[in-house]
Amino acid sequence: MIGALATAASLYQRVRRVIPPVEWPAFAEDIDAILALKRERNAVILAHNYQTPEIFHCVADIVGDSLALARKAMTVEADVIVLAGVHFMAETAKLLNPDKTVLIPDLAAGCSLADSITPEDVRVIRQRFPGVPIVTYVNTSAAVKAESDICCTSGNALAVVESLGAPCVIMLPDEYLAKNIAAETDVEIIAWKGHCEVHERFTAADIRELRYAHPGVTVLAHPECPPGVVAEADFAGSTVAMSDYVGRHKPARVVLMTECSMSDNVAVEHPEVDFVRPCNLCPHMKRITLANIRAALEENRHIVTIDRQIAEPARRAVERMLSI
């Protein structure tokens, strides 16, 4: 334990503002073991912005939103990829790296959006709206992606929709993302009724209460939030776009209407900014821990596999998105 604490001491300086000193010894041994295992197995860890700081800042090699992780997964040279995120992200990494071992630390790390639609649903929609392109959010299973024409993320959804040159598109499965994009384009958008269980809980009233309690606060919202929330915010964008906004504008006080750990991770980069934290946690993201990342690497646990018949059309939908 003493050696682990010494090895991890420099890392703690990075996260000391968001992890209390009393908690750090509980993380240090696993961090030390994970760093060693990465070297032994030629492994990299991809971590989503919603991971907790001890994962995001201390063991991850590549961090970002769904779009950034998808793009960077294509250039990974390691033998093993550990996806510190939810299951659809691990599937996406596997689609883009079919010959690599992809591990997810907890198979139960799901997503309410991914669970809101099935491949059968997409086939029914295609029959109902023949000839209308189907744009599918990356927050879906590989099987759903395989039934789609192209994927998108919150960071590039508008560009993807407008790239198709169609007067009407179907956007699946996030209703609020579809409605927020519809407000920015002349393309008619047909939406599904899926929602993110984190972002759907935010309300416009929440923002008004935050402005009353914290005069002058800058409010940034994720486009998975209801349109009323986006309308009340000062800026709406993907997690990367929100982080970039904080870096560019350096607001004195800011609130991020998104998953709770996002604020902690951005706060590490911008100690001069005061973060107000309306804490909605994603229970699926929080299933990923240092302990199960370590176990995945030690035991080759939870290898991600995708049926070959699904993998090829799903990969095409993702790669088409990445080409835009």
Secondary structure as UniProt FT lines:
FT   HELIX           2..15
FT   TURN            16..18
FT   TURN            21..23
FT   HELIX           24..41
FT   STRAND          43..48
FT   TURN            49..50
FT   HELIX           53..56
FT   TURN            57..59
FT   STRAND          62..64
FT   HELIX           66..73
FT   TURN            74..75
FT   STRAND          80..84
FT   HELIX           87..96
FT   TURN            98..99
FT   STRAND          101..103
FT   TURN            107..108
FT   HELIX           112..115
FT   HELIX           119..128
FT   TURN            130..131
FT   STRAND          134..137
FT   HELIX           142..145
FT   TURN            146..147
FT   STRAND          150..152
FT   TURN            154..156
FT   HELIX           157..163
FT   STRAND          168..172
FT   HELIX           175..182
FT   TURN            183..184
FT   STRAND          188..191
FT   TURN            197..198
FT   HELIX           199..201
FT   HELIX           204..213
FT   TURN            215..216
FT   STRAND          218..221
FT   TURN            223..224
FT   HELIX           227..232
FT   STRAND          235..236
FT   HELIX           239..249
FT   STRAND          253..257
FT   HELIX           260..269
FT   TURN            271..272
FT   STRAND          274..276
FT   TURN            283..284
FT   HELIX           285..287
FT   HELIX           290..299
FT   HELIX           308..322
//
